[in-house]
Amino acid sequence: MKANKNSKKILKKAEKIIPGVSGLLGKRPDMYLKDGNWPTYYSKAKGVNIWGLDNKKYYDFSMFSAGTSVLGYADDEVNKASINAIKSGSISTLNPTEDVELAELFIKDHKWAGGVKFARCGGETMSIAIRLARAFTKKDNILFCGYHGWHDWYMAANHKSKKNLDFQLLPGLKPLGVPKVLSGTVIPFRFNNWEDFEKIIKKNIKNSAAIVIEPCREGFPEKKYLLALKEIAKKNKAVLIFDEITSGYRLNSGGAHKVIKVDPDMVIYGKTIANGIPMSAIVGKKNIMECALKTFISSVFWSEKVGPASALAFIKKHKRLNIGKKLIVVGKKVKNIWKSAAKKNNLDIEISGIDPLASFKIKCDNWPATLTYFIQEMLKLNILTTDKCYANYKHDKKALEIYKKACFKVFKKISIMHKTGKILDNLEGPIKEMGFNRLTNK
């Protein structure tokens, strides 16, 4: 495989001066292909296409920039709102009216809520939510399930036990730099698990400020389970927080919790709500949100205009086109492509995730090597991919047909490699890093 020389040259510079190359773990090239075989850098992105530094056009069937841009890259309507905001002055001593309009829109869409706070990325927004919950309840401990970022409140879980995050998508991480005095303040429980409800949640709820959960990721919990969380939180004056940074605006124009019809005390949005422009929001009950007046929460760039202006354009378009419904349709088609390609080539495959956040795994002796080969061969067909595909509005009939042909072709190769036992011999570089293991193997 011959990666673009300019990309490799820049990558070598980055490796010397930018630890990890990218600020996002999911964009580090070793998560796809090692030895500079992944394009890494781009010159332009539009719709479902990305152009590399050599002007080669790729189709993006990966996690689509960690799921930020469901309308496709550089959406014209969102771009227009963003450009107009910049032209009129992206920030000033005074505040943008877009903040108020966007807050009103969130309150209208969440009848149970009475207040909104804005930030610009998911992790910091979760930290604000935790601060507000602790301020409101005057309690310190947090019960949580799922992945909620990198901040101290979350990473402190691994002080109590280095395995506490193993089933929360971050196995083996060491909480280096996180104050040890936070040990025991963050208590994990398993998703939709009644045993943990009885043994962990009931045992710790009295001293907990909040129960934090992703109401949907790989799938939905039982409605009865979410209602039980809501009831026990209310009874013990804890805050029920739904992290919808990933799941929001995938299934509908709002949170996935609307599908199961269970309202939290706070819901967190990020990533998607401005289609790739930095923007995040906390929507919560009025008495909880007013704690922001009592505890110090403040940042200069939470008051700029581009984020809220872009979010308004995105949400309005999302509603008008019923994007959630379209993403479900695309996700189902992607899953069917994997299933059909596997069946055609006698491969045993597991397909999981809600339709807009689909993933697959081929059952075999060496899945990391097989996945590396899949990424490698799909790249040769000008497709950026991995074992996950986040559905996109711009994954149209043409793009899906291109992806389908490529999957059938590469799955056939994989089938042959498995039969001959030569999958490792046909890798053009080392096996990719899997999950978050690259942070824990040193």
Buried (B, 14 or more C-beta within 10 A) or exposed (E): BEBBEEBBEBBEEBEEEEEBBBEEBBBBBBBBBBBBBBBBBBEEBBBBBBBBBEEEEBBBBBBBBBBBBBBBBBBEBBBEBBEBBBEEEBBEEEEBEBBEEBBEBBBEBBEEBBBBBBBBBBBBBBBBBBBBBBBBBEBBBBBBBBBBBBBBBBBBBBBBEBEBBBBBEBBBBEBEEBEEEBBBBBBBBBBBBEEBBEEBBEEBBEBBBBBBBBBBBEEBBEEEBBEBBBEBBEEBBBBBBBBBBBBBBBBBBBBBBBBBEBBBBBBBBBBBBBBBBBBBBBBBBEEBBBBBEEEEBEEEEBBBBBBBBBBBBBBBBBBEEEBBEBBBEBBBBBBEBBEBBBEEBEBEBEBEBBBBBBBBBBEBEBBBBBBBBBBBBBBEBBBBBBBBBBBBBBBEEEBBEBBBBBBBBBBBBBBEBBEEEEBEEBBBBEBBBEBBEBBEEE
